[in-house]
C-alpha cells in the first residue's frame, strides 16, 4: 500500500435505505444513509426517538436487510450475503448488546456467557476460561450461578456486555445499553465500554444519552432517517490503538 491509498474502513454503509410496513403503509426509517466506521473508532449514533438509530444498527449487524444501498465489511460487500453467512460473521466478529439485554431466562449468568462462546467456535475449556475472565473483569464472579431475574438492571447489562465480548469481537454494536439504567450503572457500563475500546475494540453505540455520547470519539446525529451531522468529539487519547483485535476478517465461506 502506498501513502496515497485510502485506508479501508472496517464497516461502511453507502446510500442505505430501509422502510417498515405498518398496516398497508410503508414508513421510511433510514433514508439514504452513508457512513464509514474505521478500525479503532468509537462512534456514537444519536438522535430523537424515531430518527432511525436502532434500524441503522440492525442494518449494520445484518439483522435487517437494506431496501436499497450497500453494506461493506472489511472491503467486502455483505448486504447480499445469505443469512447463514451473516450468522457466521456475527458469531466470529461481532458483539451485539441490546437495550433489553436479551439474556436467556432459564440459563445462569455463567451459561449465558459460555453458550455464546461455544457458538462462536470455542472449545468448552476455552469458553469456560474466557467466561471466568469476563466475570471477574466485570465484577460479576459472585453472580455466576444466578439467573437473569436475580440481577439488577446494571448487572444484567454487564452480563449482556460480557456475552457480547466473549468472542473477542472486532466490532461491538450496542443499542441503548444505558437506556434503562440509573446513573451509577450507566457510569459502570460506559467505563467498561471505554476500557474495551482502549484495548482495540471498535464500537458503534446507539444512544439518546448525552453522557454516553460524550465517551465516543465521534458523534453521528440522525434526524428523520438521515445523517444530520457527523463530527469528531476530540482526538483519541495518546496511546490508543488504531486497529481492532483482529486486523483482517475471515469470512469463512
N, C-alpha and C positions, 0 to 999 in steps of 0.2 A: 504494500500500500504506500502511495506517495503522500506527501504532506498536503497536496491539493485535493485529495479524495475525501468526500464527506464521511463522517462517522455513521455507521449503520445503526439506526435506532433499535432498541430491543423490541419495542411494540409500537405499531403505528396504525392509525385509522385514517382513511382517505375518503372524504365525502360520504360518510356513513349515514344512512337513513333507516329509521325503524318506526313503524306505526303499530298501534294496538287497535283491535276491533272491539268496540263497545256497542253491543247490540248489532245494529246494522250500520253503525257509524265508525269510520276509520279515523282514529285520533293520532296525529303525529306526536311522537315522543322525542325522537332525535332527528334533527333536520340538517343533514349535510355537514356533520362534524368531521373535521380533520385535526389530527393530534398525533404527536410523536412523543414517546417516552424513551429517554436514553438510559443506558445502564447506569445504575447507581443513583438515579434520581428518586426523590421523594416528592410526589405530586399530589396536591390536594385538589379535588374537584368539588366546587361549591356552587350554591345557587338556591333559589327558593324552592319550596315544595312544588313538584310538577315540572321542574326545569329539565328533567331527563337524566339526572345524575345516575340513579340506580340502573336505568335502562342502558346507559352507556357502559357502566361497569359490567353488566351482564353480557353485553356485546363483546367487550374486550376479553371476557373469560370464555367466550364461545358457548355460553348458556342460552343466548339468543342469537339468531342469525340476522344480518342486515338485509333490509329490503333492497337497498342499493348501496354502492360503495365497496370498499375493500378493507380488509384487515391483514396486517403483516406482523409476523413474529420472527424476530432474528433474521430478517431478509427473505422470509418465505411467506407467500400469500396463504392465509389459513381460513378465510371466510367460506371457502368451498369444501373444506375437509368434511369427511363423513363423521358422524357423531362418535364412532369408535376411535377414530384418530384424535378427535378433540379430547375424549376421555383420557387417552394415554398422555396427552400433553398436560392436562390438568394434574393427573396423578404424579407425573415426573417433575414438573417445572413450576406449577402454580401453587400458591397458598391462597385460600379464599376465606374471608371472615364475613359472615352475615350479621346484620344488626341483632337478629334473634338468637344468634349462636348456632342454631340448628344441631344441637347435641342430641345424641341418641338417648332417649329417656331410660331405656332398660339396660343401659351399659354404665359401668362405673367410669369415673374420670379417667383412670388409667387405661381402660379398654377403649374409650372413645379416641384417645390419642394413639394407642398402639394399633388399632384396626386401620387407621389411616396410613400408618407407616407400612403395614403389611400390604395393603392395596397398592401402595407406591412401589412395591417390589422388594422391600427389605426382608431379610431373613427374620425369623422370630426372635433370635437373640439380639440382632442389631436393633430391631424395633423396640424391644424392651429396654435396651441401653439408652436409646435415643429418647424414649418416653420418660425414663427416670431423669435423664439430664434436663429435659424441659420442665418437668415437675419441680425440680429443685431450683432451676433458674427462675421460674415464675412464682416461686414461693407457694407451691401447691402440693408438695410432697406429702403433707399431713392429710390431704384430701383425696389421695389416690383411690381409696376404696369407696368413696362417697358417690352417690348418684347425682345427676344434674339438679334434681329437685331439692337437694340438701345444700345447694350453694347459693351465695349471694349473687346479685347481678354482676358485680365486678369479678367475682370468681368464675362465673360462667363465661364471661368474655375472655378471661385469661386462659381458660381451658380451650375455648374456640381458637384463640391465637396460637396456643401450643399445638393444637391439631393442624392448623394451617402451616406451621413452621416445621413440623416433624420431618418432612421430606427434604428439608433444606432448600426451599424453593428459590428460584432465581427471581421470581416476581410474586409479590404479595398484593392481593386486591382486597380492600377492606371497605365494606358498605356500612356506613354509620356505626362503627364499632363502639362509639361512646354515646349513642343516641338515648339510651335508657339508663345511663349511669349517673351516680351522684358525683360531686366534684372530686372527692378523693379517689374514687375508682377511675374516673376519667384521667386524672393525673397519672395513675399507675399504668393504665393501658397505653397512654401516649408516651410515657417514659420507656416502656417495653418496645414500642414501635421504633422509637428513635434509636434505642440500643441496637436492635437488629439491623436497622438501616446503616448505622455506623460500621457494622460488621460486613456490609456488602449487599444486603437485600434491597432490590428495587421495589418501591411501594407506590401504589395508587390508592389514595384514601378519599372516599366519597363522604362528605360531611357538610352539615349546616352549622357546625360549631366553630366559632372563630378561634377558640383555644386550640382545637385540633388542627385547623388550617395553619395556625401560626408555627406549628412544628415542622411544616414542609419547607422544601427549598423553593417550590414553585406552586402558584395557585392558578388553576384554570376555572373561570367562572362561567357557568351555563345560565342561559335565560331563554325560555321558550324553545328549548331543544337545540340551541345554537351556542357556539362559543362567543361569549360577550367580552371576555378579557383573558389574557394569558400572560402572567407576569411572574418574574423570578423574585422571591422574597429577599434573598440575600445570597452571597457566595457561600458554598458549603464550608463548614469548619475545616481548618487545616488538618490534613492527615486522613480525611475521609476517603475511602476507596472510591474509585471511579468505575469499577466494574462489579458485576454480581458474583455470587458464589461460584456459578458456572459461567464461563465466558462464551461457550457455544452450545446451542441447544441441539440435542439429538432427537430428531422427530420420530425415530423408531418405527419406520414403515408407515 
